[in-house]
């Protein structure tokens, strides 16, 4: 899993798997899932992160499969909160 964050645009891309994206679906305002040919989620696009609610961010954990991925997401979100609080 890779997380790329753009602090200027307040966007992030969470790459779960390196695979060709066949389809994308906006699941809620500001969160888009990218799917491969087998309809597996391979990436998550986050827009206007500062506007996403805690509940919306928590929903991301549901698509993660491993404890390590969940910890990486938690670390990323914690660092975002720390930067916004400063």
N, C-alpha and C positions, 0 to 999 in steps of 0.2 A: 504494500500500500504506500502510495506517495501522496503528499498533500502539497499543493502549490497555492500560495496566498499572494494576492495582489493588494497591498495596503492602500494604494492610491484609489483603486476602483472598488475596494471593499468586497472583493470576490475571492472565491477559492475553488479549486478543483481537487477532488479526492479521487485518485485513480486506484481502483481496487484490483483491476487486472489489466494487463496490456493486451487489448483486443480491439478489433475493428468495431466501431460504433455503427449500428444499423438504424437505431431508432432512439429518440429522446422523448421523455414525457415529463411535463411539469406537474409534480405531485402536490405542490402548494406554492403559493407566491414566493418566489426566490429560491426554490429548491427543484432541481431538474435531475432526473435519473437518466443515465445513458445505458442502453442495452446492446448486447451483441446478437449474433444470429440465433443463438440458443435461448434468447430472451432472458439472459442472466445480466444482472446489474454489474456493469464494469466501471462505472464512474458516477460521481455525484457532483453536480455544479451548484454552487451557492452564490447567490447574488444579494447585494445589500445586506451583508451579514449582520450589521449593526441593527437592522430592523427585524431580524428573525427572533421569534420568541424562544424562551427556554424550552417550551414543549416541542416546538418545531425542530430545534437542535437535538433534543433528546430522541426524537423519532429516527434520527440517523443511525442510532445504535442498533435498531431492528434489522437493518440490512447488512450489518457487519457480522462476519462469521466467527472470528477468533477473538480471544481475550486480548491478544496483542494489538489487533486492529482497534478494538474498543479503547484500549489504553492510549494508543496513538491519537485517536480522535479526542479523547479526554484531555491529553496534554496540549493539543492544538487549541481547543476551546478555552482551556485555562489560561494559556498564554495570550489569547485574544482579549479575554476579560481583564487581565492584568494591564495590557497596553491601553485599553479604553479607560481604565480607572486612573491611570497616571496622568 
